[in-house]
């Protein structure tokens, strides 16, 4: 009964919205957008249906918010900020691949890249979703390209001097594709192979 009362009433609308987004992001990643119902979110977030629909009138509204607020934030944390803070773009890129491989091996399973999963499922199904995920890819590529340009101005990143934007596109495509293969194979071989090739392209040792 106490649990029911907690679901019915809340004095923390911001916290409630955050719980819904967290539950939705986790459910979409684990089961997929299509296989996740609004009732699943109600149950996982421990909120009422009315509270859920107050913040997100439709499942599409919730899905778009997950992309713009949760997927975008994860992309910034795991890629964009790491590349910005690294000694060089090349070292940052390699470190991200290495960390991803280590995390997946430690976990023992691969659910895939959240952005990649939603792209594969929704990009052709709905224009708004396609625009949303395309925007995230553009931000991802743009951040890598910008760091490469800074490295080039400082005399580095010789491998990308002719086309930093193109090289950024290659990096994003390699990571996204390798994550999809890793999900299919439940193994990190594709990520490891991409890391070897990227190290060679970027003239990194190891």
LOMI-379107 format. One line per 2 residues: number of its first residue (from 0); their letters; for each residue x, y, z of N, C-alpha, C. Coordinates in steps of 0.001 Angstrom, whole numbers. Example, Ala and Ser with C-alpha at 12.3 -4.5 7.8 and 13.67 -1.06 7.14 Angstrom:
<pts>
0 = AS = 13190 -5690 7800 12300 -4500 7800 13200 -3300 7800  12850 -2250 7080 13670 -1060 7140 12900 30 7870
</pts>
This chain:
<pts>
0 = XX = 825 -1207 0 0 0 0 856 1252 0  1953 1204 781 2843 2362 824 3435 2629 -539
2 = XX = 3795 1534 -1264 4351 1710 -2606 3369 2375 -3529  2065 1996 -3375 1037 2603 -4216 919 4091 -3917
4 = XX = 951 4462 -2644 869 5881 -2289 2040 6648 -2880  3237 6053 -2863 4411 6720 -3414 4274 6955 -4907
6 = XX = 3610 6032 -5596 3436 6191 -7037 2393 7249 -7365  1428 7423 -6464 322 8332 -6754 709 9782 -6514
8 = XX = 1458 10035 -5471 1715 11421 -5094 3219 11691 -5096  3557 12882 -5555 4960 13300 -5508 5041 14809 -5414
10 = XX = 5989 15292 -4651 6228 16726 -4557 7513 17105 -5281  7986 16210 -6121 9248 16428 -6827 9067 16145 -8316
12 = XX = 8417 17062 -9041 8185 16818 -10471 9465 16675 -11278  10509 17398 -10892 11780 17286 -11614 12382 15903 -11399
14 = XX = 12349 15447 -10155 12862 14119 -9860 12045 13031 -10526  10732 13221 -10572 9866 12244 -11229 10191 12152 -12713
16 = XX = 10346 13304 -13342 10682 13315 -14773 12014 12614 -15014  12965 12858 -14122 14274 12217 -14242 14152 10700 -14108
18 = XX = 13342 10243 -13162 13131 8800 -12989 12526 8175 -14238  11580 8868 -14844 10943 8353 -16058 11956 8256 -17190
20 = XX = 12758 9297 -17368 13766 9283 -18429 14801 8190 -18199  15220 8029 -16950 16195 6979 -16642 15619 5599 -16948
22 = XX = 14380 5378 -16523 13745 4083 -16758 13549 3830 -18243  13149 4863 -18969 12934 4711 -20408 14240 4425 -21131
24 = XX = 15290 5166 -20790 16582 4955 -21444 17082 3534 -21209  16949 3054 -19984 17397 1699 -19663 16558 648 -20392
26 = XX = 15251 873 -20454 14365 -91 -21108 14573 -112 -22615  14734 1065 -23220 14973 1122 -24661 16281 420 -25012
28 = XX = 17288 577 -24156 18577 -48 -24413 18502 -1563 -24248  17761 -2011 -23267 17692 -3447 -22982 16745 -4194 -23917
30 = XX = 15591 -3589 -24210 14561 -4303 -24968 14239 -3684 -26317  14616 -2418 -26503 14267 -1716 -27729 13083 -794 -27513
32 = XX = 13000 239 -28329 11904 1201 -28227 10566 524 -28513  10501 -232 -29584 9245 -836 -29990 8697 -1833 -28995
34 = XX = 9581 -2550 -28337 9152 -3590 -27399 8849 -3050 -26008  9115 -1774 -25786 8867 -1154 -24486 7549 -390 -24525
36 = XX = 6644 -710 -23626 5360 -12 -23564 5406 1096 -22517  4454 1996 -22598 4364 3042 -21582 4077 2416 -20216
38 = XX = 3341 1312 -20198 3084 627 -18932 4372 43 -18354  5266 -400 -19222 6577 -865 -18755 7307 266 -18036
40 = XX = 7233 1464 -18603 7907 2620 -17998 7266 2978 -16663  5936 2942 -16607 5227 3201 -15354 5728 2254 -14261
42 = XX = 5849 989 -14625 6290 -14 -13651 7749 193 -13247  8619 389 -14222 10049 518 -13925 10367 1804 -13162
44 = XX = 9668 2889 -13501 9933 4178 -12850 9165 4335 -11546  8208 3431 -11306 7368 3483 -10106 6628 4814 -10016
46 = XX = 5965 5164 -11114 5150 6374 -11172 3754 5980 -11652  2825 6900 -11544 1483 6637 -12055 1424 6934 -13544
48 = XX = 440 6342 -14204 256 6633 -15616 -39 8096 -15853  -798 8711 -14954 -1110 10126 -15093 127 10997 -15004
50 = XX = 1014 10663 -14063 2252 11438 -13914 3131 11294 -15147  3207 10073 -15673 4003 9849 -16877 3471 10679 -18036
52 = XX = 2177 10630 -18251 1586 11336 -19389 1577 12848 -19191  1651 13297 -17944 1771 14737 -17702 3086 15261 -18268
54 = XX = 4147 14521 -18055 5462 14945 -18543 5685 14561 -20000  5160 13412 -20394 5365 12911 -21760 4027 12411 -22301
56 = XX = 3292 13279 -22999 1956 12917 -23478 1922 11678 -24369  3017 11397 -25053 3046 10233 -25936 4376 9503 -25801
58 = XX = 4387 8273 -26270 5626 7503 -26266 6672 8175 -27150  6242 8771 -28247 7174 9474 -29120 7828 10639 -28390
60 = XX = 7036 11410 -27632 7608 12507 -26851 8680 11986 -25902  8397 10861 -25273 9362 10265 -24353 10606 9806 -25099
62 = XX = 10419 9169 -26243 11563 8706 -27024 12463 9843 -27470  11865 10930 -27928 12659 12078 -28366 13405 12704 -27194
64 = XX = 12766 12724 -26023 13434 13269 -24839 14601 12390 -24410  14437 11085 -24524 15543 10176 -24197 16739 10464 -25097
66 = XX = 16488 10698 -26375 17588 10995 -27300 18249 12320 -26947  17448 13360 -26754 18008 14701 -26551 18614 14902 -25169
68 = XX = 18154 14121 -24176 18630 14344 -22814 19497 13214 -22260  19190 11978 -22601 19967 10873 -22049 21036 10374 -23019
70 = XX = 20653 10092 -24238 21637 9626 -25222 22664 10718 -25490  22204 11946 -25629 23119 13066 -25870 24095 13245 -24719
72 = XX = 23598 13141 -23492 24466 13296 -22322 25497 12179 -22244  25075 10958 -22557 26021 9837 -22538 27083 10001 -23616
74 = XX = 26667 10473 -24780 27618 10712 -25862 28636 11771 -25458  28157 12822 -24804 29064 13876 -24348 30054 13338 -23322
76 = XX = 29559 12526 -22389 30416 12007 -21318 31429 10990 -21823  30996 10093 -22695 31861 8983 -23099 32735 9289 -24311
78 = XX = 32367 10296 -25092 33128 10612 -26298 33595 12060 -26351  32660 12984 -26382 33009 14376 -26671 33942 14964 -25622
80 = XX = 33588 14821 -24348 34424 15399 -23295 35769 14690 -23184  35786 13401 -23461 37045 12650 -23406 37998 13122 -24494
82 = XX = 37494 13287 -25694 38338 13753 -26802 38838 15168 -26533  37987 16008 -25975 38397 17385 -25669 39498 17427 -24616
84 = XX = 39397 16552 -23611 40325 16601 -22480 41618 15826 -22705  41662 14971 -23697 42840 14132 -23940 44025 14960 -24431
86 = XX = 45241 14443 -24267 46418 15160 -24780 46329 15444 -26271  45654 14570 -27004 45445 14769 -28440 44181 14023 -28844
88 = XX = 43639 14376 -29995 42462 13662 -30491 42771 12182 -30661  43933 11883 -31209 44310 10490 -31455 44340 9686 -30162
90 = XX = 44948 10252 -29130 45031 9541 -27853 43652 9381 -27216  42817 10400 -27359 41465 10314 -26825 40644 9248 -27521
92 = XX = 40724 9205 -28840 39983 8214 -29621 40421 6799 -29243  41727 6587 -29194 42240 5259 -28839 41815 4865 -27428
94 = XX = 41862 5821 -26509 41488 5530 -25122 40023 5128 -25011  39170 5750 -25809 37741 5422 -25774 37505 4002 -26274
96 = XX = 38149 3637 -27365 38026 2262 -27860 38528 1276 -26808  39685 1569 -26212 40258 673 -25204 39325 516 -24003
98 = XX = 38798 1628 -23533 37905 1584 -22372 36621 824 -22692  36078 1065 -23878 34845 371 -24276 35064 -1132 -24328
100 = XX = 36174 -1547 -24917 36498 -2975 -24988 36612 -3568 -23585  37333 -2878 -22710 37523 -3375 -21342 36194 -3471 -20597
102 = XX = 35343 -2466 -20753 34051 -2476 -20064 33154 -3606 -20560  33127 -3808 -21859 32284 -4869 -22414 32779 -6247 -22003
104 = XX = 34100 -6424 -21994 34652 -7712 -21582 34376 -7979 -20107  34452 -6930 -19297 34170 -7097 -17871 32694 -7412 -17633
106 = XX = 31836 -6805 -18425 30392 -7029 -18287 29982 -8403 -18793  30640 -8862 -19849 30335 -10181 -20391 29174 -10221 -21356
108 = XX = 28641 -9060 -21716 27559 -8998 -22701 27595 -7637 -23386  26988 -7566 -24568 26990 -6324 -25343 25560 -5974 -25728
110 = XX = 25076 -4839 -25249 23743 -4370 -25624 23795 -3417 -26814  24987 -2975 -27154 25140 -2071 -28276 25215 -617 -27848
112 = XX = 25432 248 -28824 25495 1690 -28591 24069 2239 -28533  23688 2967 -27482 22322 3494 -27397 21909 4301 -28625
114 = XX = 22801 5152 -29115 22480 5940 -30299 22328 5041 -31514  23225 4087 -31660 23156 3172 -32790 21905 2311 -32756
116 = XX = 21546 1830 -31571 20350 999 -31442 19098 1757 -31857  18960 2985 -31357 17773 3775 -31685 17773 4197 -33148
118 = XX = 18955 4438 -33693 19043 4789 -35112 18546 3646 -35978  19033 2455 -35720 18644 1296 -36517 17147 1017 -36418
120 = XX = 16593 1262 -35250 15179 941 -35040 14235 2032 -35544  14644 3304 -35447 13675 4379 -35626 13926 5342 -36778
122 = XX = 15146 5383 -37317 15474 6419 -38304 14582 6377 -39539  14202 5194 -39988 13353 5080 -41173 11870 5033 -40829
124 = XX = 11565 4952 -39547 10166 4830 -39136 9497 6177 -38909  10290 7207 -38602 9713 8496 -38225 10722 9604 -38510
126 = XX = 10286 10645 -39204 11192 11732 -39587 11758 12462 -38378  10936 12694 -37366 11421 13404 -36182 12524 12618 -35481
128 = XX = 12360 11315 -35403 13414 10492 -34813 14672 10523 -35681  14487 10468 -36986 15650 10498 -37882 16434 11791 -37703
130 = XX = 15730 12911 -37630 16392 14202 -37442 17101 14249 -36090  16462 13689 -35064 17053 13707 -33722 18348 12910 -33666
132 = XX = 18342 11702 -34203 19566 10897 -34141 20636 11459 -35073  20229 12001 -36216 21206 12609 -37125 21904 13781 -36451
134 = XX = 21166 14529 -35647 21768 15642 -34924 22822 15192 -33932  22587 14057 -33294 23574 13531 -32350 24839 13071 -33069
136 = XX = 24665 12425 -34216 25843 12025 -34992 26622 13249 -35457  25913 14293 -35860 26580 15518 -36316 27390 16146 -35187
138 = XX = 26817 16168 -33983 27541 16719 -32833 28768 15880 -32510  28639 14589 -32607 29740 13651 -32346 30873 13883 -33341
140 = XX = 30542 13856 -34620 31563 14093 -35655 32176 15478 -35511  31329 16458 -35242 31808 17830 -35135 32801 18025 -34011
142 = XX = 32555 17376 -32873 33468 17508 -31737 34829 16894 -32045  34831 15742 -32700 36100 15112 -33069 36838 15965 -34092
144 = XX = 36110 16456 -35089 36736 17279 -36129 37317 18558 -35548  36603 19169 -34608 37093 20402 -33995 38385 20147 -33218
146 = XX = 38447 19027 -32494 39674 18721 -31757 40816 18423 -32719  40518 17748 -33815 41545 17484 -34825 42079 18786 -35409
148 = XX = 41186 19733 -35663 41638 21025 -36204 42555 21738 -35216  42226 21671 -33937 43091 22284 -32924 44460 21610 -32899
150 = XX = 44469 20290 -32999 45738 19561 -33030 46549 19933 -34268  45872 20066 -35392 46548 20435 -36645 47174 21818 -36521
152 = XX = 46438 22755 -35929 46961 24113 -35738 48201 24110 -34850  48265 23125 -33942 49416 23019 -33034 50541 22179 -33622
154 = XX = 50377 21752 -34867 51420 20989 -35535 51253 19485 -35472  50145 19019 -34923 49917 17580 -34813 48871 17071 -35788
156 = XX = 48375 15872 -35514 47319 15238 -36318 47605 15305 -37812  48835 14954 -38178 49226 14986 -39595 48304 14109 -40430
158 = XX = 47860 13012 -39868 47012 12052 -40580 45672 12649 -41008  45251 13751 -40362 43930 14323 -40659 44006 15702 -41300
160 = XX = 45203 16148 -41660 45349 17521 -42142 44558 17810 -43404  44431 16847 -44269 43734 17088 -45533 42224 17158 -45347
162 = XX = 41702 16456 -44352 40247 16409 -44187 39868 15969 -42772  39949 16879 -41790 39605 16496 -40418 38152 16046 -40274
164 = XX = 37251 16678 -41021 35843 16272 -40957 35667 14846 -41487  36354 14552 -42575 36268 13208 -43135 36826 12165 -42191
166 = XX = 37940 12486 -41525 38521 11527 -40589 37590 11317 -39404  36968 12397 -38934 36007 12269 -37834 34859 11351 -38233
168 = XX = 34425 11478 -39474 33350 10617 -39971 33777 9151 -39957  35027 8901 -40346 35555 7536 -40339 35554 6965 -38919
170 = XX = 35980 7772 -37961 36039 7305 -36569 34651 6931 -36061  33691 7821 -36295 32324 7560 -35833 31745 6325 -36523
172 = XX = 31992 6213 -37819 31482 5055 -38564 32118 3757 -38075  33417 3790 -37800 34096 2588 -37316 33563 2166 -35953
174 = XX = 33405 3130 -35058 32920 2789 -33722 31483 2283 -33783  30632 2991 -34519 29223 2602 -34607 29071 1222 -35232
176 = XX = 29785 994 -36314 29710 -306 -36974 30261 -1422 -36113  31379 -1153 -35464 31988 -2179 -34611 31092 -2527 -33430
178 = XX = 30404 -1528 -32892 29484 -1802 -31789 28303 -2650 -32248  27829 -2418 -33453 26735 -3239 -33982 27185 -4688 -34171
180 = XX = 28397 -4854 -34699 28938 -6205 -34876 29167 -6868 -33517  29681 -6096 -32568 29907 -6631 -31221 28600 -7105 -30599
182 = XX = 27533 -6366 -30841 26224 -6768 -30321 25763 -8068 -30966  25960 -8179 -32277 25544 -9392 -32991 26356 -10609 -32564
184 = XX = 27659 -10417 -32397 28551 -11535 -32081 28737 -11755 -30585  28303 -10762 -29775 28556 -10794 -28333 30043 -11011 -28074
186 = XX = 30832 -10218 -28789 32290 -10281 -28673 32866 -8933 -29094  34078 -8646 -28637 34690 -7345 -28914 35697 -7380 -30061
188 = XX = 35724 -8470 -30817 36729 -8613 -31876 36713 -7453 -32865  35530 -7019 -33286 35440 -5944 -34274 35984 -4635 -33714
190 = XX = 35697 -4351 -32457 36234 -3146 -31823 37753 -3210 -31737  38275 -4372 -31397 39724 -4536 -31294 40385 -4356 -32657
192 = XX = 39770 -4904 -33703 40325 -4761 -35053 40307 -3302 -35496  39221 -2605 -35191 39142 -1182 -35551 40194 -370 -34802
194 = XX = 40413 -703 -33540 41425 5 -32761 42807 -176 -33371  43134 -1390 -33788 44431 -1646 -34427 44586 -787 -35672
196 = XX = 43557 -748 -36503 43633 24 -37743 43697 1523 -37469  42940 1982 -36488 42975 3405 -36154 44335 3810 -35602
198 = XX = 44912 2967 -34760 46251 3272 -34242 47244 3420 -35388  47129 2564 -36384 48017 2651 -37538 47769 3944 -38314
200 = XX = 46511 4259 -38550 46172 5484 -39282 46629 6731 -38536  46500 6702 -37215 46825 7878 -36411 48285 7901 -35965
202 = XX = 49056 6908 -36417 50493 6849 -36113 50759 6742 -34615  49917 5964 -33928 50121 5744 -32501 50805 4408 -32285
204 = XX = 51663 4346 -31302 52301 3082 -30973 51369 2206 -30166  51808 1002 -29870 51047 103 -29013 50010 -676 -29758
</pts>
